[in-house]
Amino acid sequence: MFRLLEPENQSTPPDAPSIVMFGKRWVICEYAQIADAPTYTCLSYAWGEEKVRNSLNEGPEISARTVPSLRAAVASSQSQSCWSDNIKFSHRGEADKEEAAQRAALKASRAFWIDAFCVPPYDPDRAACLQEMGRIFSAAFQVIVVLTSQCSSAIKRVSHTEGIEPCELLSLEREDWVSRTWTYQEAVNSRALYFSVEDEENLIVSGNDFLRTIVYAIEKYKEFHEFNNIAWVQTHPGLNNLEMLLADYLIADYTDRSAYQVMSVMGHRISERPEDFFYAMIGSITTASSILEVGETLPPAEYFMSVCEQKGDFSFIYNTAPRSEIDGQGWRPLEEKFSAVLPGLIIFGSGEAGVRETKYLKLENMFRPIPGAIAADGLKAASWFMGPQSEGLLSDAVASGVLKRLRVLGFTGCGEYLEFETGFFFPQSKPQLSEGLFVAISCEINWVTGGPGLLLRSNSSDVNDFVDVGAFVGRNPKSGQEIKVR
């Protein structure tokens, strides 16, 4: 069942629950599936703390921002002058294309999907809808983000093709939208993204224009205040979140986004309910439902891993959750929040290719670094990760500086490291050194100078025992070998 908020029609029962906006009664319309629904617009906004009664659904209270955000989106998106004055659909200014695009945007603004009214209030229908969030937002004709009124000045300056001032940039640092779990997948899955502001009824700007203006303003702000990577993340986590969202929105398609990339971005975002963390991640990596047996239901964490496995991506193993004690599944995380071993970075790579067998997991393209004193090229790569202050430092000082940056990004490991010819490996837990212990680094998932890896123990068979996860910083290998883990 798919639900949209639309103006009433001739078949609407007179006693149907409704809200009135701009002289029209808006009601919930239900469709068997998304394909049966008209073109529609999705709304993205942050709930905030204040709650009010839900006038369309019997159930939990909703955000006090729901109706004001909806009013702003409806008013802006249903105004032809708003589209013509603020949005350029054709880079070459072709009048016929501009007119056709405006008509399509106006048509999509006759029906809205908004979480507070369109997500069923109770399970199992609620859970089923949350599992479809990626599909819902990617199928929408457009997504409109409604920010709070504190961002009004910034949006207006973008609409007038002006740069954003530092004070306006800092208002975005305080904006809840940039730090919420759901808003990430809502933005990166959009076909066309726009920004508007609560309490403004004739203001809308292109997502590309807005985000590019933000990035330029951030770079100028960093340069003026001489922020290095560590100081920037420490002092402006909200704007750092916005930078990461922009990079993901511009360079990654949801079908190529790895589970690790999503875990890394989500590591600094907030969700009201623990399960929402997984549902938002699911929506960020797929627009299709996981294929389950009839009548089968899965907890959110298991559903997330099931979706990843169907895509052939096992990069979710690089997280800090405890592991299963089931024979042959010691590599598999248990159900709790999946925190990436190193969050806070844009990750390269479309996934960790592998095959799950009955008694082990086979991972492809893993690199086994050689233990020993770090060589010059490995030290150079680790120094680059540490930052400009690393010039001329010895290996132990570079390792200490690398750990400092890892901590700022959100690494929670023990702080000890294993040294290799190509770099340093920082395990999550203090390693118990023993015969057969070795490290395997992903060649598929990386952060330019390093990547996530596993601490393993070899035995009499060719299937290795899982010991721990960790972060490798150093020279990235380009190819590796097959590794089996149990």
Protein Blocks (a to p, Z undefined) as FASTA:
>chain_A
ZZddddddfklcfklccddeehiacdddddfblklpccdddddddebjbdcddfkbgcdd
ddfklmmmmmmmmmmmmpmklmmmmpcfblnlpaklmmmmmmmmmmmmmpccdfklmpcf
bdfklmmmmmmmmmmmmmpmbdcddddfklmmmmmmmmnopacdfklmmmmmmpmklmgf
klmmmmmmpfbdcdddehiabbccdfklmmmmmmmmmmmmmmmnopafklmmmmmmmlmm
mmmmmmmmmmpcfklpcfklmmmmmmmcccfblklmmmmmmmmmocbdcdddehiacdfk
lmmmmmmmmnopaklmmccbdcdfbehilmpccddddddfbghiacedjbjcddddfkbc
cdehiacddeddddfklmmmmmmmnomklgopafklmmmmmmmmmmmnopabeoiacddf
kbccddfbdcdddehiacdddfkbcghjacddddddddfblbdcdfbdcddeddddfbdc
ddddZZ
